[in-house]
C-alpha cells in the first residue's frame, strides 16, 4: 500500500527545494549540477523521515531516470552530429554563404535570419550564440551597429531556430515530459513562434541603424573559412537529408543517424578526409581545426559526444529529483490543493506558464522550468481533457524562452558573458523571447484562439 503524503509535508518539500536551489544557484552562483544533486539527497532524506522506505525512494529515482534514456540518446547523437557537420564543412558552408545575405542597411534582420538558419541546423542556441553570434557581435562593434541591438537579434534568431529544430535538447525534452512526439510539438509551436517572429522581424526592420556600415571584416571570416574547408553546396546534402527525414516524420534517432552517416560521406568525398581514426576522434571529442583566425576557430572547433555530457549529467540529476517528486506523491499532493479550485481550462494553462516562469526565476534553470511544472500538471491536463501538445508548448514558451531574460538564468548568464552585453540591456531587444509567452497566454484567454490550446 502506497503511503499518502500530506499537503503540509509536500509544502515543506517544495519550499526546501526552491529555497535551496535559489540560494545555491542565484546567491552562491553555483553550477546547477551539485545544487540539484544536494537537493535530491535532501528531498530523499526528508521523504525517508516522512515514512517512505528506501526501496520506494530508490524505485522513484529509477523511474525518473528511465524517462531520461531517450533524451540522453538524442543529446549524444546531436553532439556527434555537430562535430561531423563541422568536419564535413556543412556549418562552415552555411556560414560562408549566409554572410552573402547580410544587407548593410538591415544588419539586425540579416543577423536574425542567419542565426535562425544556423540554429535550425545545429539545434543549439548556445552553439549558435557562441559561434556565429560572436562573429556578428564582432562585426557590429567594427561597423558601428549598436551592440544591444545586435545581441537582441542574435539571441532571438538563435532561440527561434533552437525551438523549431528537431535537434534541440529542450525541444526534445519538453514533449518527452508532456508525453507527445517531437514533431507534434514542433508543429504546435508554430502557433506562437511564427507570430512572435513576424513581430520581431518588423521590430528589427524599424530599429534605428547607422547611416554607413563597413562589412570588410566579413571578408576576413570568409577567407579563413575558405582556407580551412572546401566550401561547396554539396556539403549541404547532410542537413537536407535530415530535413527530408523530418518532413517524412522519421523517428528522431534514425534521422540523426542519417545526418551523421551522410556527413561522414561528405567528409570523405568533399573534404578529402578519409582517415577513420580521425572520424572517431572528432565524433568523440569534437572537431579541432588548424585555422588561425580566432573568430572562425571559435565557430568550428566544437561538438562531439563529450560536449553533451554537461547536459546529460544535468538531465540525469534533474530527473532523479523529478522521480522523487512525482512517484512519492509530492507533486500530486501539493497541486491537488492548488489546482482543485481552478475550474476553467484556461486557468490551468495560465498556471502552467506562470509556474514555469516562477521556477525559472527561483532557480534560473531551464530544464527544471520544464520538468517540475510538466510533471505537476501532466495528469491534470489529462483529467481536464486539455491536449498534451498545449502542455509541451506552454512549457517551452514559458520555460526555455524565458530563461535568457533572467540575469541569473543559465541561458541569460551564458549569453551575457558570451556576447558581452548584460541581460538587462539586451532584454528589450529580445522581443521574440517575451512575445512567445504572451501569445501563449493569449491562446488561453482569447475565446477565438482557445480551440488550438484547449481542444474546444
N, C-alpha and C positions, 0 to 999 in steps of 0.2 A: 504493500500500500504506500503510495507516494505521500510524503509529508507536505502539507499545505503551508505556505509562507504567509504570515500576516501582513497587512498593509503597512503597519508601523515598522516592521522589520525590513520590508522592501524599501521604505523611505530611508532608513538608516543606511542601507547598502548603496542606494542611488546617491545620497549626499556624500558618502565616503568616496565613491568612485569619482564624482565630479570635482569634489574638493581636492582630492589627491592629485588628479590629473591637472587641474587648474594650477595648483601651486608648483608642481613639478615642471610642467611644460611652459607655463606663462611666466611665473616668477623666477624659477631656477633655470629657465632656458634649456632644459634637458632635451635630448633627442627623445622621441616618443616611445622607443622600444622598452627601455628599462622602467620608466614610469608605468607603462602598460603592464609589464611583467610583474612589478611590485603590486599594482592594483589587483591583478589576477590572484596573486598569492594572498593579499589581504582579504579579497572577496571570498576566496575559498576558506580562509580561516574563520571569517565571520559566519559563513554558512555552516561550517563544522560546529561552531559554538551554538548555532541556532538549531542543531539537532540532526543535520544531514550527515549520512555516513560517508566515509572516504570513497567507498565503492560508487556511490551515487555521484559524488563530485568528479571522480575520475571518468565515469561514463559521460557526464555532461561535457567535460572538456573534450573528450574524444569525439563526441557528436558534433561539437562546434568545429573542431579541426577537420572533420570529414567534409564539411562544406567548403573548405579551403583548397581541396585537392584540385578541382578544375581551374580555379583562378591561378594556382601556382603553376600548373602545367602550361597555361596560356602565357603567363608572365615569362616563364623560362624560354618558351619558343619566341616570344616577342624580342627578348634580349638577343637571342641568336639571330633573328631576322634583321634587326637593326644593324648588327655587326656585318652581316652578309651584304646588306644593301649599301653599306659604306664601302666595303671591299670591292663590290661589283661596279661601283661608280653610279649607282642609282640615285642616291641622295645628292652627291656632287653634281650630277647632270640636272636634277630638278633645281638645284640652287643656281647653277650656271645659266640655264635658260630662263629661270624665274626672274633673275635680275634684269633681263632684257625688257621686262614689262614694268619696271619701275618708272613711272611718269614723274618727271621733275616737279610738276605743279600739283601732283596728287600723291605725295610721298606717303602720307598716312594710310590712304586707301591701298596703295601698292603694297606697303608693309603688311597691312591687314590680310590681303588675299594671298600673298606669297607665303606667309606664315600658316595660313589655313591649309594650303596645299601640302607644305612640308609636314605639318602636324597630322594631317589625314594619313599620310604615308608612313610616318614614324609611330603614330599612335601615342605620342607623349608630348604634353605641353612643356614638361621640364626639359626634354631633349631639344625641342624647338626653341624655347626661350634661351637656353644656354648655348645654342649654336647659331642659327640664323638670326635669332633675336639679338644676340651680342653683336653680330655683323651689322644689323640695322641700326643699333644704337651708336656704333662707331661711325656709320655713315651720317647719322643725324647730327652727331657732335661736329663732324668735319664740314657739314654743309649748312649749318645754321638752323636746322629744324629743332623745335622745342623738344627736349629730352622727355618731358612728361607726356607730350602728345605721342611721340614715337613709342614710348613704353606702353601707353594705353593701347595703341594699335597692335603692337606685337603680342601683348598678353591676350587681347580679345581674339586675335586670329589663332593663336596657339591653343587657347581654351576651346574655341569653336571646333577646330579640327580634331582636337583630343576627344571631345564629347561625341562627335559624329563618326569616329573611326572605330572599326571592329578590333583594332589592335591595341586600344587603350585599356589600361588596367582597371580604372574606375568604371569605364563604360562596360566592362565585363563584370565588375564587382557588383554594381547596383542591380542589374537584372538577376544575378545569382542570388542576391539577398531576397529579392522580390519573388523569385521562382519562375521567371519567364526567360525566353530565349533572347540572346543579344540582338538579333535582327528585328524582333518585335520592339525591343526597347529603342533601338536607333530610329526605326520608322516613327515611333510615337514621339521621340524627342524633337522631330522637325516642327511639331505644332508650336513649340515655344522658342526653339533656337532660330528658326528661319525668320519669324517676325522680329526677333531681337537683332538678328544680323542685318536686316533691312534698315532698321532704325540706326544701328551703329554705323552702317555704311553712309547713310545720309549725314550723320553727325560728323564723320571724318571728311566728307566732301565739303561741308560748310565750315570746317575748322580753319582758323587763321593759318596762313602759310607764308614763308619768306618769299620775297619777290624774286630772288635768284638762288639757285641751288647748284653746287658743284658736285657732280657724281663721279669724279675721277677715281675716288677710292674703290669704286665698284670694279674698275678695270684691273686693279691690283689683285682683287679677290678672284676674278675670272682667270687671270693669267696663272695664278697659283693653282687653281683647280685644274687648268689645262696641263700644268707641269706634273701633276700628281696622278692624273687619271686620263683614260681615253674617254673624252666626253662624246657620247653618241646616243641617239634616240633609242637604239636597241637596248640600252640599259634599263629602259622603262618597261620592258617586257614583263619583268617580275611583278611590279606593282599592278600592271594591267591584268595579269593572271589572278592576283588577289582580288581585284575589283570584280572580275568575271565570276569568281567563286562566290563572292559576297552577294552579287546580283542573283545567282542561281541558288542562293541560300544553302551553300555547302557548309557543314558544321565548321566552327572556328578552328579547331585543331588541324583537320586536313587542309584548310585554307592556308594556315600558317606554314605547314609543311610544304605545300605547293610553292609558297613565296620563297622559302629557304632553298628548295631544290632548284627552282628556276634562277634564283640569284646566284647560286654556285655555277650553273651552266653559263650565265652571263659573265661571271668572273673568269671562267676558263676561256671563253671564245672572244670576249671583248677586251678584258684587261690582261689577257695572256698570263694569268696566274693559275697554274695547274698543279701546284705542289699541295698534295692532300694534307701533309703535316701542317702547312701554313693555314689551310682552311680550318682544321681542328683548333689550332691555337687562337685564331680570330673568333671562332664561334664560342670558345671557352672564355677568353679574356678580353675580347673587343679588338677593334681594328686600330692599328698604330701606323700612321703614315710617316714618310720622310720629308714632308712638306715643311719648309722653314717659316712660311707666313703664319704668324701666331693665330690670327683670326680664323684662317682656314683649318689649321691644325686642330683648333678647339671645336670646330664643327664636325670634322670627320673622325677624330680619334675617340671613339666611344662604342657602346654596345657590348654584346657578349653575355653569356649565361650569368657570369658573376656580377654583372652590373645590376641584375634584378634581385640579388639576394637581400638588399636592404628592404625592398618592398615585400619580398616573400616572407622574411622573418617577421616583419611588422604584421602582415596578414595572419600568420600563424598565431601570434600572441593575441592579436585583437579578437580573433575568432575563438580562441580559448576562453577569453573573458566573456565573449558573446554566448558561448555554450553554457557557461555557468549561469548567466542571467536568464537565458531562455529556458533551459531544461531543469533548472531548480525553481522555476516559477516566479522569479523576481520581477520579470517584465509583466507577466500576466497579472500578478497581484497588484502591482503599482498602477498599471494603466487601466485595469478593470475599474478602479475607483475614479481615475481621471477621465477616462473616455466614456464611461457609462452615462454621465449627464448629457453628453453630446448627442443630439437627436438627428441632426442633418448630416448627410454625406459630405457636403461641402465643408462642414466644421472639422470632419476627420482629416480631410486633405490639408486644410489650413493648419491644423495642429501638427500634422506630419512635417510640413515645411517649417513651421516655427520651431519644432523640436530639433530638426537638422541644423537650423541656424543657431539655436541655443547651444547645441553640443559643439558646433564649430567655435562659437565664441568662448565657451568654457575651456575647451581642450586644444583648439587650434589644429585638430587632426581630421582630415577629410574622410579617412576610412571609418573612423568612429562615427562621424556625422552621417554616414550611410548605414553602417552596421547597427548601431543602437536603435535609432528610430525605425529602421527597417524591420528589425526583429520585434520591436514593441508593437508595431501597427499591422504587421502582416496578417495575423489571424483576424484582426478587426476588419480589414478590407474584405476578407473572405466572407465574414459574417454579414457585413453590410452590402455585399454584392457590388463592391467597387472594383473595377478592373485592376489587376496586379500591375499592368503596364503604367497605370497612373501613379502607383506607389513608386515604381522604379524611376519614373521621370521626375517626380517631386523630390526624391532623394538626391538625384543628380543635380537638378537645378538649384536646390537649396542647400545641398551639402558640398559637392565638388566645386560648383561655380562660385559659391560664397567664400570659400576658403582663401582665395588670393586677395580678398578685400579685407582680411583680418591681419593686422601687422604681426601678430604672434602666431599666425597660422603657418603650417608647413609650407604651403604654396606661397603665401604672402611674403614670408621671410626669405624664401629662396629667390623669388622674382625680384624683390627689392635689392638683395645682395648681388644678384647676377647682373641686373641692368643698371644698378647704381642710382635708382630713383625710389624714395620712400613710398610705402603703400599709400599713406595719406595724400601724397601728391599725385600718384597715377590713378587713384581710385575714381576721381570724377571723369577721367578719360576712358576708363574701362567699362564703357556703357553696356557692353554685351553681358558682363558678369552680373550686374544688378537688374538689368531688364528681364532676363530669363526667369528669375524667381517671381518678379512682379507679374509676368504673363502667366506663370503657373497659378498664382493666386487668382488672377482674373478668370482663368478657366473654371476655377472652383466657385467663384462668386457670381459671375455674369450668366444669367439663365440661358442665353443664346449659345454660350460656349460649353455649357455643362455636359452636353451629350458626349463630347470627346473624353472628358475626365471621369464622369460619374456613371457612364453607361446608361444614361436616360434615353 
